[in-house]
Amino acid sequence: MFSLIKAKFSTKIKAKYKDLNFTTSDRSSTKPKFPTVYIHMIDSQEVGSDLEGTSIPGVNAAFQVDVSDNQNNSRTDEVAREVLRIMKSMSFKPMPMPMHNNSGDVYITTARYKRVIGDGDIL
């Protein structure tokens, strides 16, 4: 998902935010860049089964995407809308829609996305 979101991201938004950062880690040893798009898989479970129980026919995939910025929520919202566009293009459902979760000097817009990904599905 990380690679797909990063690759499908609008060049217009990438150009607007020169320090736009994509990550799968909640920690960084370097100076933070903003806005940051943190993508991580959450509570994803196997769906379906075969008679032998030796394969995984599908996964109810769930991802959380946190967009953080050190200036304001307008910037996080703009980047989060682009993530929403990309996730919807791959048939993910937002659950819930993006919400703000601000702490201190960092502005955060968080959204979770879910969909079943079957064996052989192409995103």
TIVO-2410 file (N, C-alpha, C; in nm, 3 decimals):
# residues 123
REC num residu      c1      c2      c3 atome chaine
REC   1      M   0.082  -0.119   0.000     N      A
REC   1      M   0.000   0.000   0.000    CA      A
REC   1      M   0.086   0.125   0.000     C      A
REC   2      F   0.193   0.120   0.079     N      A
REC   2      F   0.282   0.235   0.088    CA      A
REC   2      F   0.329   0.277  -0.051     C      A
REC   3      S   0.381   0.182  -0.126     N      A
REC   3      S   0.434   0.213  -0.261    CA      A
REC   3      S   0.325   0.261  -0.355     C      A
REC   4      L   0.206   0.200  -0.347     N      A
REC   4      L   0.096   0.241  -0.434    CA      A
REC   4      L   0.050   0.384  -0.405     C      A
REC   5      I   0.033   0.416  -0.278     N      A
REC   5      I  -0.011   0.551  -0.241    CA      A
REC   5      I   0.093   0.653  -0.285     C      A
REC   6      K   0.218   0.625  -0.257     N      A
REC   6      K   0.325   0.718  -0.293    CA      A
REC   6      K   0.333   0.737  -0.446     C      A
REC   7      A   0.321   0.629  -0.520     N      A
REC   7      A   0.331   0.635  -0.666    CA      A
REC   7      A   0.212   0.707  -0.730     C      A
REC   8      K   0.093   0.691  -0.672     N      A
REC   8      K  -0.028   0.749  -0.731    CA      A
REC   8      K  -0.055   0.892  -0.683     C      A
REC   9      F   0.031   0.943  -0.595     N      A
REC   9      F   0.008   1.076  -0.539    CA      A
REC   9      F   0.020   1.183  -0.646     C      A
REC  10      S  -0.068   1.281  -0.641     N      A
REC  10      S  -0.072   1.390  -0.738    CA      A
REC  10      S   0.061   1.465  -0.745     C      A
REC  11      T   0.111   1.484  -0.866     N      A
REC  11      T   0.235   1.560  -0.883    CA      A
REC  11      T   0.215   1.707  -0.844     C      A
REC  12      K   0.093   1.755  -0.858     N      A
REC  12      K   0.062   1.893  -0.821    CA      A
REC  12      K   0.082   1.914  -0.670     C      A
REC  13      I   0.034   1.819  -0.590     N      A
REC  13      I   0.049   1.830  -0.444    CA      A
REC  13      I   0.194   1.805  -0.405     C      A
REC  14      K   0.261   1.710  -0.471     N      A
REC  14      K   0.403   1.688  -0.444    CA      A
REC  14      K   0.484   1.814  -0.471     C      A
REC  15      A   0.450   1.886  -0.577     N      A
REC  15      A   0.522   2.009  -0.611    CA      A
REC  15      A   0.491   2.120  -0.510     C      A
REC  16      K   0.369   2.125  -0.462     N      A
REC  16      K   0.328   2.228  -0.366    CA      A
REC  16      K   0.399   2.210  -0.233     C      A
REC  17      Y   0.414   2.084  -0.190     N      A
REC  17      Y   0.477   2.054  -0.062    CA      A
REC  17      Y   0.611   1.984  -0.088     C      A
REC  18      K   0.715   2.063  -0.102     N      A
REC  18      K   0.848   2.011  -0.139    CA      A
REC  18      K   0.902   1.910  -0.038     C      A
REC  19      D   0.866   1.923   0.090     N      A
REC  19      D   0.915   1.833   0.194    CA      A
REC  19      D   0.817   1.721   0.226     C      A
REC  20      L   0.719   1.698   0.139     N      A
REC  20      L   0.621   1.592   0.162    CA      A
REC  20      L   0.694   1.461   0.188     C      A
REC  21      N   0.660   1.397   0.299     N      A
REC  21      N   0.732   1.278   0.343    CA      A
REC  21      N   0.633   1.163   0.359     C      A
REC  22      F   0.670   1.046   0.307     N      A
REC  22      F   0.591   0.925   0.323    CA      A
REC  22      F   0.670   0.829   0.410     C      A
REC  23      T   0.602   0.763   0.505     N      A
REC  23      T   0.673   0.672   0.593    CA      A
REC  23      T   0.582   0.559   0.641     C      A
REC  24      T   0.644   0.451   0.683     N      A
REC  24      T   0.572   0.340   0.747    CA      A
REC  24      T   0.618   0.326   0.891     C      A
REC  25      S   0.695   0.422   0.939     N      A
REC  25      S   0.747   0.419   1.076    CA      A
REC  25      S   0.692   0.534   1.158     C      A
REC  26      D   0.662   0.506   1.285     N      A
REC  26      D   0.612   0.611   1.373    CA      A
REC  26      D   0.726   0.685   1.444     C      A
REC  27      R   0.850   0.651   1.413     N      A
REC  27      R   0.967   0.716   1.472    CA      A
REC  27      R   1.066   0.754   1.362     C      A
REC  28      S   1.141   0.860   1.389     N      A
REC  28      S   1.243   0.902   1.294    CA      A
REC  28      S   1.362   0.956   1.372     C      A
REC  29      S   1.480   0.922   1.327     N      A
REC  29      S   1.602   0.971   1.393    CA      A
REC  29      S   1.652   1.100   1.328     C      A
REC  30      T   1.583   1.145   1.224     N      A
REC  30      T   1.621   1.268   1.156    CA      A
REC  30      T   1.519   1.377   1.184     C      A
REC  31      K   1.552   1.499   1.148     N      A
REC  31      K   1.462   1.612   1.166    CA      A
REC  31      K   1.334   1.587   1.085     C      A
REC  32      P   1.216   1.605   1.146     N      A
REC  32      P   1.091   1.575   1.074    CA      A
REC  32      P   1.069   1.667   0.955     C      A
REC  33      K   1.005   1.609   0.853     N      A
REC  33      K   0.965   1.685   0.734    CA      A
REC  33      K   0.813   1.689   0.734     C      A
REC  34      F   0.757   1.800   0.688     N      A
REC  34      F   0.612   1.815   0.687    CA      A
REC  34      F   0.563   1.861   0.552     C      A
REC  35      P   0.444   1.823   0.514     N      A
REC  35      P   0.357   1.724   0.579    CA      A
REC  35      P   0.416   1.582   0.569     C      A
REC  36      T   0.380   1.500   0.667     N      A
REC  36      T   0.422   1.360   0.669    CA      A
REC  36      T   0.299   1.271   0.657     C      A
REC  37      V   0.308   1.170   0.571     N      A
REC  37      V   0.201   1.072   0.552    CA      A
REC  37      V   0.252   0.940   0.609     C      A
REC  38      Y   0.194   0.899   0.723     N      A
REC  38      Y   0.233   0.777   0.792    CA      A
REC  38      Y   0.128   0.670   0.764     C      A
REC  39      I   0.168   0.562   0.696     N      A
REC  39      I   0.077   0.457   0.652    CA      A
REC  39      I   0.111   0.329   0.727     C      A
REC  40      H   0.010   0.271   0.794     N      A
REC  40      H   0.036   0.145   0.862    CA      A
REC  40      H  -0.087   0.055   0.863     C      A
REC  41      M  -0.061  -0.075   0.853     N      A
REC  41      M  -0.168  -0.175   0.853    CA      A
REC  41      M  -0.216  -0.196   0.996     C      A
REC  42      I  -0.347  -0.209   1.012     N      A
REC  42      I  -0.405  -0.234   1.144    CA      A
REC  42      I  -0.501  -0.351   1.136     C      A
REC  43      D  -0.520  -0.422   1.242     N      A
REC  43      D  -0.620  -0.526   1.262    CA      A
REC  43      D  -0.680  -0.585   1.134     C      A
REC  44      S  -0.597  -0.650   1.054     N      A
REC  44      S  -0.642  -0.713   0.930    CA      A
REC  44      S  -0.652  -0.863   0.952     C      A
REC  45      Q  -0.767  -0.919   0.916     N      A
REC  45      Q  -0.791  -1.060   0.943    CA      A
REC  45      Q  -0.820  -1.138   0.817     C      A
REC  46      E  -0.785  -1.267   0.822     N      A
REC  46      E  -0.811  -1.359   0.712    CA      A
REC  46      E  -0.962  -1.376   0.695     C      A
REC  47      V  -1.006  -1.386   0.568     N      A
REC  47      V  -1.146  -1.416   0.539    CA      A
REC  47      V  -1.151  -1.535   0.445     C      A
REC  48      G  -1.252  -1.618   0.461     N      A
REC  48      G  -1.266  -1.737   0.377    CA      A
REC  48      G  -1.166  -1.843   0.418     C      A
REC  49      S  -1.182  -1.961   0.360     N      A
REC  49      S  -1.086  -2.068   0.386    CA      A
REC  49      S  -1.105  -2.178   0.283     C      A
REC  50      D  -1.002  -2.261   0.271     N      A
REC  50      D  -1.015  -2.379   0.187    CA      A
REC  50      D  -1.029  -2.501   0.279     C      A
REC  51      L  -1.056  -2.616   0.222     N      A
REC  51      L  -1.079  -2.735   0.304    CA      A
REC  51      L  -0.956  -2.776   0.386     C      A
REC  52      E  -0.839  -2.755   0.331     N      A
REC  52      E  -0.717  -2.793   0.402    CA      A
REC  52      E  -0.672  -2.689   0.504     C      A
REC  53      G  -0.715  -2.565   0.486     N      A
REC  53      G  -0.673  -2.457   0.575    CA      A
REC  53      G  -0.527  -2.419   0.559     C      A
REC  54      T  -0.473  -2.441   0.442     N      A
REC  54      T  -0.331  -2.415   0.419    CA      A
REC  54      T  -0.304  -2.288   0.338     C      A
REC  55      S  -0.408  -2.223   0.289     N      A
REC  55      S  -0.387  -2.101   0.211    CA      A
REC  55      S  -0.472  -1.989   0.270     C      A
REC  56      I  -0.442  -1.869   0.228     N      A
REC  56      I  -0.519  -1.752   0.271    CA      A
REC  56      I  -0.592  -1.699   0.148     C      A
REC  57      P  -0.724  -1.726   0.139     N      A
REC  57      P  -0.799  -1.683   0.021    CA      A
REC  57      P  -0.826  -1.533   0.015     C      A
REC  58      G  -0.822  -1.467   0.130     N      A
REC  58      G  -0.846  -1.324   0.132    CA      A
REC  58      G  -0.814  -1.264   0.267     C      A
REC  59      V  -0.802  -1.134   0.267     N      A
REC  59      V  -0.773  -1.060   0.390    CA      A
REC  59      V  -0.868  -0.941   0.396     C      A
REC  60      N  -0.928  -0.919   0.512     N      A
REC  60      N  -1.006  -0.799   0.534    CA      A
REC  60      N  -0.904  -0.693   0.576     C      A
REC  61      A  -0.845  -0.627   0.477     N      A
REC  61      A  -0.732  -0.537   0.499    CA      A
REC  61      A  -0.780  -0.403   0.555     C      A
REC  62      A  -0.706  -0.355   0.654     N      A
REC  62      A  -0.736  -0.226   0.716    CA      A
REC  62      A  -0.606  -0.148   0.731     C      A
REC  63      F  -0.610  -0.023   0.691     N      A
REC  63      F  -0.494   0.065   0.701    CA      A
REC  63      F  -0.533   0.194   0.770     C      A
REC  64      Q  -0.443   0.246   0.850     N      A
REC  64      Q  -0.462   0.379   0.907    CA      A
REC  64      Q  -0.360   0.471   0.843     C      A
REC  65      V  -0.405   0.589   0.805     N      A
REC  65      V  -0.318   0.688   0.745    CA      A
REC  65      V  -0.328   0.815   0.829     C      A
REC  66      D  -0.214   0.855   0.884     N      A
REC  66      D  -0.205   0.979   0.963    CA      A
REC  66      D  -0.126   1.080   0.883     C      A
REC  67      V  -0.185   1.196   0.860     N      A
REC  67      V  -0.114   1.305   0.791    CA      A
REC  67      V  -0.087   1.411   0.897     C      A
REC  68      S   0.041   1.441   0.918     N      A
REC  68      S   0.078   1.539   1.020    CA      A
REC  68      S   0.149   1.658   0.957     C      A
REC  69      D   0.135   1.773   1.023     N      A
REC  69      D   0.197   1.895   0.974    CA      A
REC  69      D   0.225   1.987   1.093     C      A
REC  70      N   0.321   2.075   1.079     N      A
REC  70      N   0.355   2.167   1.187    CA      A
REC  70      N   0.299   2.308   1.165     C      A
REC  71      Q   0.212   2.325   1.063     N      A
REC  71      Q   0.157   2.458   1.037    CA      A
REC  71      Q   0.008   2.468   1.066     C      A
REC  72      N  -0.075   2.384   1.001     N      A
REC  72      N  -0.219   2.392   1.025    CA      A
REC  72      N  -0.291   2.271   0.967     C      A
REC  73      N  -0.419   2.258   1.002     N      A
REC  73      N  -0.500   2.147   0.953    CA      A
REC  73      N  -0.542   2.162   0.808     C      A
REC  74      S  -0.535   2.280   0.751     N      A
REC  74      S  -0.569   2.296   0.610    CA      A
REC  74      S  -0.473   2.215   0.524     C      A
REC  75      R  -0.348   2.215   0.563     N      A
REC  75      R  -0.247   2.139   0.489    CA      A
REC  75      R  -0.268   1.989   0.507     C      A
REC  76      T  -0.295   1.946   0.630     N      A
REC  76      T  -0.318   1.802   0.652    CA      A
REC  76      T  -0.443   1.757   0.579     C      A
REC  77      D  -0.546   1.840   0.579     N      A
REC  77      D  -0.671   1.804   0.510    CA      A
REC  77      D  -0.650   1.790   0.360     C      A
REC  78      E  -0.573   1.879   0.300     N      A
REC  78      E  -0.548   1.873   0.156    CA      A
REC  78      E  -0.475   1.743   0.120     C      A
REC  79      V  -0.375   1.707   0.197     N      A
REC  79      V  -0.300   1.585   0.171    CA      A
REC  79      V  -0.387   1.463   0.200     C      A
REC  80      A  -0.466   1.468   0.307     N      A
REC  80      A  -0.555   1.356   0.342    CA      A
REC  80      A  -0.662   1.334   0.235     C      A
REC  81      R  -0.710   1.440   0.172     N      A
REC  81      R  -0.807   1.426   0.063    CA      A
REC  81      R  -0.746   1.353  -0.056     C      A
REC  82      E  -0.619   1.378  -0.081     N      A
REC  82      E  -0.550   1.307  -0.189    CA      A
REC  82      E  -0.536   1.159  -0.155     C      A
REC  83      V  -0.504   1.128  -0.030     N      A
REC  83      V  -0.498   0.987   0.014    CA      A
REC  83      V  -0.636   0.924  -0.002     C      A
REC  84      L  -0.741   0.994   0.036     N      A
REC  84      L  -0.879   0.944   0.021    CA      A
REC  84      L  -0.909   0.914  -0.126     C      A
REC  85      R  -0.871   1.002  -0.215     N      A
REC  85      R  -0.893   0.981  -0.359    CA      A
REC  85      R  -0.824   0.853  -0.405     C      A
REC  86      I  -0.701   0.835  -0.363     N      A
REC  86      I  -0.624   0.717  -0.404    CA      A
REC  86      I  -0.685   0.590  -0.346     C      A
REC  87      M  -0.720   0.592  -0.219     N      A
REC  87      M  -0.777   0.473  -0.155    CA      A
REC  87      M  -0.912   0.438  -0.219     C      A
REC  88      K  -0.995   0.536  -0.249     N      A
REC  88      K  -1.123   0.509  -0.314    CA      A
REC  88      K  -1.102   0.453  -0.454     C      A
REC  89      S  -0.995   0.495  -0.523     N      A
REC  89      S  -0.966   0.442  -0.657    CA      A
REC  89      S  -0.931   0.293  -0.651     C      A
REC  90      M  -0.892   0.245  -0.532     N      A
REC  90      M  -0.860   0.104  -0.514    CA      A
REC  90      M  -0.971   0.032  -0.437     C      A
REC  91      S  -1.090   0.094  -0.432     N      A
REC  91      S  -1.211   0.039  -0.371    CA      A
REC  91      S  -1.206   0.023  -0.220     C      A
REC  92      F  -1.123   0.100  -0.152     N      A
REC  92      F  -1.124   0.101  -0.006    CA      A
REC  92      F  -1.234   0.192   0.043     C      A
REC  93      K  -1.291   0.158   0.159     N      A
REC  93      K  -1.393   0.241   0.222    CA      A
REC  93      K  -1.333   0.311   0.343     C      A
REC  94      P  -1.354   0.443   0.354     N      A
REC  94      P  -1.304   0.513   0.473    CA      A
REC  94      P  -1.394   0.480   0.592     C      A
REC  95      M  -1.332   0.447   0.705     N      A
REC  95      M  -1.407   0.412   0.825    CA      A
REC  95      M  -1.331   0.456   0.948     C      A
REC  96      P  -1.355   0.563   1.012     N      A
REC  96      P  -1.446   0.670   0.973    CA      A
REC  96      P  -1.378   0.763   0.873     C      A
REC  97      M  -1.452   0.863   0.831     N      A
REC  97      M  -1.394   0.963   0.743    CA      A
REC  97      M  -1.281   1.033   0.819     C      A
REC  98      P  -1.193   1.102   0.749     N      A
REC  98      P  -1.080   1.167   0.817    CA      A
REC  98      P  -1.125   1.257   0.933     C      A
REC  99      M  -1.049   1.249   1.042     N      A
REC  99      M  -1.078   1.330   1.160    CA      A
REC  99      M  -0.950   1.393   1.212     C      A
REC 100      H  -0.964   1.504   1.285     N      A
REC 100      H  -0.848   1.573   1.341    CA      A
REC 100      H  -0.813   1.517   1.477     C      A
REC 101      N  -0.683   1.512   1.503     N      A
REC 101      N  -0.633   1.461   1.630    CA      A
REC 101      N  -0.507   1.541   1.661     C      A
REC 102      N  -0.525   1.664   1.706     N      A
REC 102      N  -0.412   1.754   1.723    CA      A
REC 102      N  -0.351   1.742   1.863     C      A
REC 103      S  -0.219   1.751   1.867     N      A
REC 103      S  -0.150   1.747   1.996    CA      A
REC 103      S  -0.032   1.843   1.991     C      A
REC 104      G  -0.031   1.938   2.080     N      A
REC 104      G   0.080   2.034   2.085    CA      A
REC 104      G   0.092   2.115   1.959     C      A
REC 105      D   0.211   2.115   1.903     N      A
REC 105      D   0.240   2.195   1.784    CA      A
REC 105      D   0.225   2.116   1.655     C      A
REC 106      V   0.170   1.996   1.664     N      A
REC 106      V   0.154   1.911   1.545    CA      A
REC 106      V   0.005   1.893   1.516     C      A
REC 107      Y  -0.031   1.915   1.391     N      A
REC 107      Y  -0.168   1.898   1.345    CA      A
REC 107      Y  -0.177   1.764   1.273     C      A
REC 108      I  -0.278   1.685   1.306     N      A
REC 108      I  -0.289   1.550   1.249    CA      A
REC 108      I  -0.430   1.527   1.195     C      A
REC 109      T  -0.438   1.472   1.075     N      A
REC 109      T  -0.564   1.425   1.019    CA      A
REC 109      T  -0.549   1.274   1.001     C      A
REC 110      T  -0.640   1.199   1.062     N      A
REC 110      T  -0.634   1.053   1.063    CA      A
REC 110      T  -0.753   0.994   0.992     C      A
REC 111      A  -0.728   0.888   0.915     N      A
REC 111      A  -0.837   0.814   0.851    CA      A
REC 111      A  -0.800   0.666   0.847     C      A
REC 112      R  -0.902   0.582   0.851     N      A
REC 112      R  -0.882   0.438   0.837    CA      A
REC 112      R  -0.959   0.391   0.715     C      A
REC 113      Y  -0.900   0.295   0.646     N      A
REC 113      Y  -0.959   0.243   0.523    CA      A
REC 113      Y  -0.964   0.091   0.529     C      A
REC 114      K  -1.075   0.033   0.479     N      A
REC 114      K  -1.092  -0.112   0.480    CA      A
REC 114      K  -1.145  -0.163   0.347     C      A
REC 115      R  -1.107  -0.286   0.315     N      A
REC 115      R  -1.166  -0.360   0.203    CA      A
REC 115      R  -1.113  -0.502   0.207     C      A
REC 116      V  -1.187  -0.593   0.146     N      A
REC 116      V  -1.141  -0.731   0.133    CA      A
REC 116      V  -1.049  -0.738   0.011     C      A
REC 117      I  -0.933  -0.796   0.031     N      A
REC 117      I  -0.840  -0.821  -0.078    CA      A
REC 117      I  -0.832  -0.971  -0.095     C      A
REC 118      G  -0.881  -1.020  -0.206     N      A
REC 118      G  -0.884  -1.163  -0.233    CA      A
REC 118      G  -0.755  -1.210  -0.299     C      A
REC 119      D  -0.730  -1.338  -0.287     N      A
REC 119      D  -0.613  -1.400  -0.351    CA      A
REC 119      D  -0.619  -1.370  -0.501     C      A
REC 120      G  -0.517  -1.309  -0.553     N      A
REC 120      G  -0.512  -1.276  -0.695    CA      A
REC 120      G  -0.563  -1.137  -0.729     C      A
REC 121      D  -0.618  -1.063  -0.630     N      A
REC 121      D  -0.663  -0.927  -0.654    CA      A
REC 121      D  -0.547  -0.839  -0.698     C      A
REC 122      I  -0.574  -0.750  -0.789     N      A
REC 122      I  -0.474  -0.653  -0.833    CA      A
REC 122      I  -0.524  -0.515  -0.792     C      A
REC 123      L  -0.444  -0.445  -0.714     N      A
REC 123      L  -0.483  -0.313  -0.670    CA      A
REC 123      L  -0.431  -0.211  -0.769     C      A
***
